[in-house]
Amino acid sequence: MSGKGKSLIGYAVIVNSLQIALCFIIYFLRKFAVVDFSLTQGFLFVAELLIWLICAGASSLGLGLKKIKHAFLYTVIALLPIMIITAVSAAVGHFGDAEAVNWTEYFFLGSAANFWHKPALILSVIIDDSAYMIFSVNIVILFTASMIGANYGMILNNAKSNGKKIVKKKRMKKKAPVKKASAKNGEPAVEVQKKEAKKSVDTPENIK
């Protein structure tokens, strides 16, 4: 794996770690009733979006990403673990025998998905459907936020790159040597320049 690929994974680990930390904060807020959780759901969901937006922008700037495929790759790597857990949990719950797999699904898959998606609980007010539908919508929203952040970082990277190119061209123009007419037959360079200028004026094309 290339160095950039390893760095993308590193940033994906960071954003998932922050997501899990936010989930623990929500868990303790609900468990100890520090504040009215119903009033903080919206703020926690916004905090989740900001985490993914800022981390994507930071990864794009930190790695110097300039292509959309790199932003897409980062977002997929970051969301891949929870996408797999959510998909497998939903599949087991739908196709499996409820009596046989209920506890396994809950403790090893369903509980993990439910914990990771805690910041998106406010979506249950809008989406009156199963929990897995809410989880799926949350993944789509986080994917969009991550791509927006990564693309913003790429815009800044390209602006910096173009700015450096313009400055470099200006410096090269300043350093470019000025051509001087060489002396001919012992005549000074200034006299040679005057004669060459006069010849160009007296050519038949110019007279016409």
C-alpha positions in Angstrom: 0.0 0.0 0.0 1.3 3.5 -0.9 2.1 6.1 1.7 -1.0 8.1 0.7 -3.2 5.1 1.1 -1.9 4.5 4.6 -2.4 8.2 5.5 -6.0 8.0 4.2 -6.6 5.1 6.6 -5.0 7.1 9.4 -7.5 10.0 8.9 -10.4 7.5 8.6 -9.4 6.0 12.0 -9.3 9.5 13.5 -12.8 10.5 12.3 -14.2 7.1 13.5 -12.6 7.6 16.9 -14.2 11.0 17.2 -17.5 9.5 16.2 -17.2 6.9 18.9 -16.2 9.5 21.4 -19.3 11.5 20.6 -21.4 8.3 21.0 -19.9 7.8 24.5 -20.8 11.4 25.4 -24.4 10.8 24.3 -24.5 7.5 26.3 -23.4 9.3 29.5 -25.8 12.2 28.9 -28.7 9.8 28.7 -27.5 7.5 31.5 -26.9 10.2 34.1 -29.6 12.6 32.8 -27.1 15.5 32.9 -29.3 17.6 30.6 -32.6 17.1 28.9 -31.6 14.8 26.0 -34.5 15.8 23.9 -33.2 19.3 23.8 -29.7 18.3 22.8 -30.4 15.8 20.0 -30.3 18.4 17.3 -26.9 19.8 18.6 -25.4 16.4 18.8 -26.5 15.6 15.2 -24.9 18.9 14.0 -21.8 17.9 16.0 -21.6 14.6 14.1 -21.9 16.4 10.8 -19.1 18.9 11.8 -16.8 16.1 12.8 -17.1 14.4 9.4 -17.0 17.7 7.5 -13.9 19.1 9.3 -12.0 15.8 9.3 -12.6 15.4 5.6 -11.3 18.9 4.9 -8.3 18.3 7.2 -7.4 15.0 5.5 -7.7 16.7 2.1 -5.4 19.6 3.1 -3.0 17.4 5.1 -2.5 14.9 2.2 -2.6 17.5 -0.5 -5.5 15.8 -2.3 -6.3 17.3 -5.7 -8.5 14.6 -7.4 -12.1 13.7 -6.7 -11.2 10.0 -6.7 -9.0 10.5 -3.6 -11.8 12.3 -1.8 -14.2 9.5 -2.7 -11.6 6.9 -1.6 -11.2 8.6 1.8 -14.9 8.8 2.4 -15.5 5.1 1.5 -12.6 3.9 3.7 -13.9 6.0 6.6 -17.5 4.8 6.3 -16.8 1.2 5.3 -16.7 -0.4 8.8 -20.1 0.9 9.8 -21.6 0.2 6.4 -20.5 -3.4 6.7 -21.8 -3.7 10.3 -25.1 -2.0 9.4 -25.7 -4.1 6.2 -24.8 -7.4 7.8 -27.0 -6.7 10.9 -29.9 -5.7 8.7 -29.5 -8.8 6.5 -29.3 -11.2 9.5 -32.3 -9.6 11.1 -34.3 -9.8 7.8 -33.3 -13.2 6.5 -32.3 -15.1 9.6 -34.5 -17.1 12.0 -35.5 -14.6 14.7 -35.6 -17.1 17.5 -32.1 -18.4 16.7 -30.2 -15.3 15.9 -32.0 -12.6 17.9 -29.5 -12.3 20.7 -26.4 -12.8 18.5 -27.6 -10.1 16.2 -28.3 -7.7 19.0 -25.1 -8.1 21.0 -22.6 -8.5 18.1 -24.1 -6.5 15.3 -27.3 -4.6 16.1 -26.0 -3.1 19.3 -22.8 -1.9 17.6 -24.8 -0.3 14.7 -27.2 1.3 17.2 -24.4 2.7 19.3 -22.5 4.1 16.3 -25.6 5.8 15.0 -26.6 7.4 18.3 -26.1 11.0 17.1 -28.7 10.4 14.4 -31.5 9.5 16.8 -33.2 12.8 15.9 -33.9 11.5 12.4 -36.5 9.2 14.0 -38.7 12.3 14.3 -38.6 12.7 10.5 -38.3 9.1 9.4 -41.1 6.9 10.7 -39.6 3.6 9.7 -37.3 0.9 10.9 -34.0 1.7 12.7 -32.0 0.4 9.7 -33.7 3.0 7.5 -32.6 5.7 9.9 -29.0 4.2 9.9 -28.9 4.2 6.1 -30.0 7.8 5.8 -27.4 8.8 8.4 -24.7 7.1 6.3 -25.8 8.9 3.2 -25.8 12.2 5.1 -22.3 11.6 6.5 -21.0 10.5 3.0 -22.3 13.8 1.6 -20.8 15.9 4.4 -17.4 14.1 4.0 -17.4 14.7 0.3 -18.2 18.4 0.7 -15.3 18.8 3.3 -12.9 16.9 1.1 -13.8 18.9 -2.0 -13.4 22.1 -0.1 -9.9 21.0 0.9 -9.1 20.2 -2.7 -10.2 23.6 -3.9 -7.8 25.2 -1.4 -5.0 22.8 -2.5 -5.5 23.7 -6.2 -5.7 27.4 -5.4 -2.3 27.1 -3.5 -0.8 25.2 -6.4 -2.0 27.7 -9.0 -0.7 30.6 -6.9 2.7 29.0 -6.6 2.9 28.5 -10.3 2.0 32.1 -11.0 4.7 33.3 -8.6 7.2 30.9 -10.1 6.5 32.3 -13.6 6.9 35.8 -12.5 10.2 35.0 -10.9 11.4 33.3 -14.0 10.5 36.3 -16.1 12.4 38.6 -13.8 15.5 36.4 -13.9 15.4 36.0 -17.7 18.6 37.4 -19.3 18.2 40.4 -21.6 19.8 39.8 -25.0 22.4 42.4 -26.0 23.6 43.0 -29.5 27.2 42.0 -30.0 29.8 44.2 -31.5 30.6 43.7 -35.2 33.8 44.7 -36.9 34.9 46.6 -33.8 31.8 48.8 -33.8 30.2 49.5 -30.4 27.1 47.4 -29.6 24.9 50.5 -29.5 25.8 51.4 -33.1 25.1 47.8 -34.2 21.6 48.1 -32.6 20.9 51.3 -34.5 22.0 49.9 -37.8 19.8 46.7 -37.3 16.8 48.9 -36.4 17.3 51.0 -39.5 17.5 48.0 -41.8 14.2 46.7 -40.4 12.6 50.0 -41.2 14.1 50.3 -44.7 13.0 46.8 -45.9 10.7 46.7 -49.0 7.8 45.3 -46.9 7.9 48.2 -44.5 8.2 50.8 -47.3 5.0 49.4 -48.9 
